[in-house]
Amino acid sequence: MAEEEAAGPDALGACEVQQLVRRKDELEAQIKACYAVLEGQKGVGMNEPLVDAEGYPRADVDVYQVRAARHNIICLQNDHKALMLQVEKALHQLHAREKEKQAKDEAEAQAEAMNQNQSLPQPFARVNAVTPGSPASISGLQVDDEIIEFGSVDTHNFQTLQNIATVVQHSEGKPLSVTVIRGGKKLHLGLTPKHWAGKGLLGCNILPLQR
């Protein structure tokens, strides 16, 4: 009993369907066996007469065996018909539960994504260009990264791009902690401003975002 409770309603529904299908297969095998009995009696089917022209039981077939087989076939077919209705109902219920579970999972995933987005700090700037081989490129910074922290500059104290420029000038040769939002996720990067083959100490272009 404890194992069934642990399995959950969906597992129980699937087991119920499997049991019904097994029962259906058993009934079909029994029906087939009864038809084989009829075929063994000179190919007698369900409707051929079992008496001769004079009204006497046919001597060329086992009348009792044929009647028993016919009776069993009728009973088994009735059971089979009722069972198929059960299978259809169980399948509908199982599919309904699966659709309900899928809808619930999707709703929970959407709610979780919304909570994550709400919990992310508001970005104050966006990267719109990164030169290959530059310190910014080497750090992993990418175009469209939205900046929420650049060294000591964050969403709360950012005013203009001069704030970032000041941090860069005072951090030449020193690693800066840069946090960005990329694809709805927060990423931490290490960026070291320094002279390189190109212009500036970063090799990227940053634009402020409208608040």
N, C-alpha and C positions, 0 to 999 in steps of 0.2 A: 504493500500500500504506500509506504514511504517513497519507494522508487517511482511510482506512478505520479505522486504529488510533485516530486522533484523534476520529473520530465516535463511538466507544464502542459497546458491545454492543447497547444499546437502539436506536440509530440503524440499526445493521446489521440487527437483527431487523425493524424497520419496512421497510427497503429490500428485505429478502428477501420479505416479504409482498407488497409492491408488485409485485415482479418476478413472483411466482407468480400474482397477480391479472391482470397483463398477459398472461401466458401463457395463463391461463384464458380471457380475452376473445378471444385469437387463435384458440384451439381452437374456441370457440363460433362464431366467425365462419366458420371453415373448415367446420364441421359444417353451418351454415346454407347455405353455398355449395353443398355437396354435395346437400343436400335440394332446393335450387333446380334443380340439374341433373336430379334425378328428376322434379320437377314439370314440367320442360320436356319430358319424354318422355311426353306424354299422361297426366300425373298418376300415373305409376308410383311406388309406394312401396317399402318394404323387402321386402315379402312376395309381391307379385303374380308369377305365373309369367311366365317369359320365352320360353316355347315355346307354340305353338298346340296345337289339339286333336289334331293329327297328330304332335306331338312335334318339329316344326321350329321353329327360332328365329323369334320374331315379326318380321314384316316392318315393322310400324308403329312400332317403337322401335329405337334404337341399342343393341342388347344389350350390346356391349362397354362402351359409356359407362355404362350402367345398372349393370353388374356392378362396374365400377371405382368408381363413386360409392358403391355399397353397401359395398364392401370398405373404402373410405376412411372412411365413416361409422362402421363397426364399430371400426376401429382408433382413430379420433379419439375416439370415445365411451369406449373403454377408457383412452386417455391422459387424457381429461377426468376420469374417475372417480378414477384414481390421483392426478391433480393436486389434486383437491378434498380428498383425504385429506391431502396435503402442506400445503395452505392451512389446513385445520382444525388440524393439528398446529402449524404455525408461529404461528397466532393464539393457541392455548393457551399456547405458550411465551412469546409477546410479552406476553400479559396477565399471566402468572405473573411475568415480570420487572418489569412495571409495578407489580403489587401488592407485590412484594418491595421495590422502590425506594421506593414510597409508605410502606410500613411502616418502612423504614430512615429516611426523612426525618422521619416523625412521632416516631420514637424519639430521633433527634438533636435535634429541636426541644424535646421534653420534657426531655431531658438538659440542653440549654442553658438552658431556663427554670429548672430546678432549680438549676443552677450560679449563675445570676443571683440567685435568691432567697437562696441560701446566702451569696453574697458581699455581700448588702445588710446594713448594720448593723441591729442590733435597735432598733426604735423605743421611745421611753420615754414618749411621750404621744400623745394623739389629739385632733383638733379635732372637737367635737360641735355647734358652733354658730358661724355667721358672720353678722354683721349687715350688710345691704346698705348701701353707702356708707361703711363704716368703713375705717380704715387696713388692717385684715386683708383685707377684701373687695377693696380696690383693689390690694393686693399679689398677689392671685390665690389666696389661701388658700381652701380649700374644706372643707366638712364631710367627715369621715372621713379627712382627710389624717393620716398618721402621722408624727410629728416625730422625726427622728434628729439634728437639729442646730438649735439656736436661739441664735444669737449664739455666745457662748463656752460654752454648755451643750450637752453631747452625751451620748451613751449612757453613756460611762464616768464622767462626773462628776455626772450628774443624781441628785438625792436626793429633792427634793420640788418642788412647783410654786412654792415660794418662790424657788427658783433662777431660774426664768423671770421671776418678778415683779421680782426684783432687777435682772436684765439690762434689762428694759423701763424701769424707773425711771431707770437710769443712761444710757439711750440715747434719751431723748426728743428728737425732731427729728433723730435720726441713723439712717441706714439700717442695718438688721440683716440678716445673712445667715441665711436660714432654709432648711433642707433637709428635704424630706418625701418619704415614699413614697406614691405614688398609682397604683393599678392595677398594682402590682408593679414600678413604675419610680421611679427617684430623680429628684426635681425640685428645682431651686434657685430660691428666691424672694427678693426684696428687700422687707423690711417695715420701715417707718419709724413707730415709736410716736409719736403726737401727739394733742393734744386735738382733738376733733371734736364734732359735734352730740350724739353719744351718750355713754354712760358709759365711763370708762376711757380708756386710750391705744391699745387694739387693736381693740375691738369684736368680740371672739370669745371663745369659751369652750373651755378646754383641760382635758382630763382625763388624769391619769397612767395608764399601762398597767401591769398586773401583770407582774412579771418572772418 
